Amino acid sequence: MACGMWQCEFMTPQPQPVLHATTERGEKIMLRPAEPGDVEAIFTACTDPETLAWTTLPLDYDRARAVGFVEGYAPGWWERGDGACWVIADAADAYAGQLDLRIDPRDRQVADVGFLTAPHARGRGYMTTALRAACEFGFEHLGLERIEWRAHVGNDGSRKVAGRVGFQLEGVQRAGVAQRGQRRDAWVAALLKGDPR
Ligand SMILES: CC(C)(COP(=O)(O)OP(=O)(O)OC[C@H]1O[C@@H](n2cnc3c(N)ncnc32)[C@H](O)[C@@H]1OP(=O)(O)O)[C@@H](O)C(=O)NCCC(=O)NCCS
């Protein structure tokens, strides 16, 4: 394995950390690596119409992709030193969503986030709590100074989550994101290390 950031910083390879957090309602959640037992729930979440409407996931997402997510995509971010992809697990350690923190290869003090909550787990504060924990980790342990959030214009749920964590809206990027071959306008917001959270 190439010498990624985590090996260089810690001298020895470190496993992807598990983050623990508690929602405002008092529910405990965990941000942990994806596991084979998550596959069915990932498939359900990634084929949900609301998920597909607001993300770049393919419309033909199938179980093989969910297996690929667990075995390759998710662990790959940490193994390469490019960030982290966590599964958000509820108090019973069941899959409730996922969150990527992806470091910009051209400017390693900057990262962006991507996330989704499983349909059955929405509206319980999971993503607000998970995003806050991931940002805290990025600022404290990965040397980040700026974390960016981008969403298709109109994704009010995602905007609410980002706003609650302290992300400040910076504007609209016209045709800022590609979704399955179509350019869409994007809201852009960012959280800086020194911002109130
Ligand atoms: C957006 C999303 C991640 C939010 O996750 P969540 O775990 O439900 O978020 P939270 O419970 O922490 O907070 C959601 C808040 O947004 C609100 N909300 C959700 N959908 C909304 C909408 N369409 N319009 C306005 N507010 C909305 C919820 O009511 C809640 O606020 P409340 O606690 O005051 O009621 C989830 O709805 C989702 O996965 N959507 C599909 C995929 C997606 O959009 N991903 C983000 C791409 S940028």
Ligand as a Chemical Component Dictionary entry (heavy atoms), coordinates in Angstrom:
data_LIG
# 
_chem_comp.id                   LIG 
_chem_comp.type                 NON-POLYMER 
_chem_comp.pdbx_formal_charge   0 
_chem_comp.three_letter_code    LIG 
# 
loop_
_chem_comp_atom.comp_id 
_chem_comp_atom.atom_id 
_chem_comp_atom.alt_atom_id 
_chem_comp_atom.type_symbol 
_chem_comp_atom.charge 
_chem_comp_atom.model_Cartn_x 
_chem_comp_atom.model_Cartn_y 
_chem_comp_atom.model_Cartn_z 
_chem_comp_atom.pdbx_ordinal 
LIG C1  C1  C 0 -31.271 14.896 3.690  1  
LIG C2  C2  C 0 -31.130 13.722 4.634  2  
LIG C3  C3  C 0 -29.700 13.213 4.575  3  
LIG C4  C4  C 0 -31.429 14.169 6.049  4  
LIG O1  O1  O 0 -31.130 13.118 6.931  5  
LIG P1  P1  P 0 -31.849 12.982 8.359  6  
LIG O2  O2  O 0 -31.102 11.976 9.150  7  
LIG O3  O3  O 0 -33.288 12.791 8.149  8  
LIG O4  O4  O 0 -31.555 14.429 8.938  9  
LIG P2  P2  P 0 -31.927 14.997 10.384 10 
LIG O5  O5  O 0 -32.985 14.150 11.003 11 
LIG O6  O6  O 0 -30.651 15.200 11.109 12 
LIG O7  O7  O 0 -32.535 16.441 10.022 13 
LIG C5  C5  C 0 -33.411 16.572 8.945  14 
LIG C6  C6  C 0 -34.185 17.871 9.138  15 
LIG O8  O8  O 0 -34.537 18.315 7.849  16 
LIG C7  C7  C 0 -35.942 18.312 7.737  17 
LIG N1  N1  N 0 -36.290 17.922 6.396  18 
LIG C8  C8  C 0 -36.181 16.727 5.831  19 
LIG N2  N2  N 0 -36.626 16.771 4.574  20 
LIG C9  C9  C 0 -37.022 18.041 4.361  21 
LIG C10 C10 C 0 -37.562 18.735 3.257  22 
LIG N3  N3  N 0 -37.787 18.113 2.106  23 
LIG N4  N4  N 0 -37.834 20.052 3.394  24 
LIG C11 C11 C 0 -37.578 20.711 4.536  25 
LIG N5  N5  N 0 -37.033 20.112 5.637  26 
LIG C12 C12 C 0 -36.785 18.793 5.528  27 
LIG C13 C13 C 0 -36.446 17.337 8.766  28 
LIG O9  O9  O 0 -37.778 17.612 9.116  29 
LIG C14 C14 C 0 -35.455 17.624 9.894  30 
LIG O10 O10 O 0 -35.794 18.809 10.587 31 
LIG P3  P3  P 0 -36.614 18.775 11.986 32 
LIG O11 O11 O 0 -35.785 17.960 12.923 33 
LIG O12 O12 O 0 -36.700 20.216 12.356 34 
LIG O13 O13 O 0 -37.925 18.155 11.672 35 
LIG C15 C15 C 0 -32.101 12.572 4.260  36 
LIG O14 O14 O 0 -33.406 13.114 4.120  37 
LIG C16 C16 C 0 -31.733 11.857 2.968  38 
LIG O15 O15 O 0 -30.976 10.901 3.006  39 
LIG N6  N6  N 0 -32.261 12.312 1.831  40 
LIG C17 C17 C 0 -31.990 11.670 0.541  41 
LIG C18 C18 C 0 -30.513 11.740 0.110  42 
LIG C19 C19 C 0 -29.963 13.161 0.187  43 
LIG O16 O16 O 0 -30.654 14.124 -0.097 44 
LIG N7  N7  N 0 -28.665 13.259 0.541  45 
LIG C20 C20 C 0 -27.984 14.529 0.626  46 
LIG C21 C21 C 0 -27.422 14.885 -0.696 47 
LIG S1  S1  S 0 -26.631 16.483 -0.632 48 
# 
loop_
_chem_comp_bond.comp_id 
_chem_comp_bond.atom_id_1 
_chem_comp_bond.atom_id_2 
_chem_comp_bond.value_order 
_chem_comp_bond.pdbx_ordinal 
LIG C1  C2  SING 1  
LIG C2  C3  SING 2  
LIG C2  C4  SING 3  
LIG C2  C15 SING 4  
LIG C4  O1  SING 5  
LIG O1  P1  SING 6  
LIG P1  O2  DOUB 7  
LIG P1  O3  SING 8  
LIG P1  O4  SING 9  
LIG O4  P2  SING 10 
LIG P2  O5  DOUB 11 
LIG P2  O6  SING 12 
LIG P2  O7  SING 13 
LIG O7  C5  SING 14 
LIG C5  C6  SING 15 
LIG C6  O8  SING 16 
LIG C6  C14 SING 17 
LIG O8  C7  SING 18 
LIG C7  N1  SING 19 
LIG C7  C13 SING 20 
LIG N1  C8  SING 21 
LIG N1  C12 SING 22 
LIG C8  N2  DOUB 23 
LIG N2  C9  SING 24 
LIG C9  C10 SING 25 
LIG C9  C12 DOUB 26 
LIG C10 N3  SING 27 
LIG C10 N4  DOUB 28 
LIG N4  C11 SING 29 
LIG C11 N5  DOUB 30 
LIG N5  C12 SING 31 
LIG C13 O9  SING 32 
LIG C13 C14 SING 33 
LIG C14 O10 SING 34 
LIG O10 P3  SING 35 
LIG P3  O11 DOUB 36 
LIG P3  O12 SING 37 
LIG P3  O13 SING 38 
LIG C15 O14 SING 39 
LIG C15 C16 SING 40 
LIG C16 O15 DOUB 41 
LIG C16 N6  SING 42 
LIG N6  C17 SING 43 
LIG C17 C18 SING 44 
LIG C18 C19 SING 45 
LIG C19 O16 DOUB 46 
LIG C19 N7  SING 47 
LIG N7  C20 SING 48 
LIG C20 C21 SING 49 
LIG C21 S1  SING 50 
# 
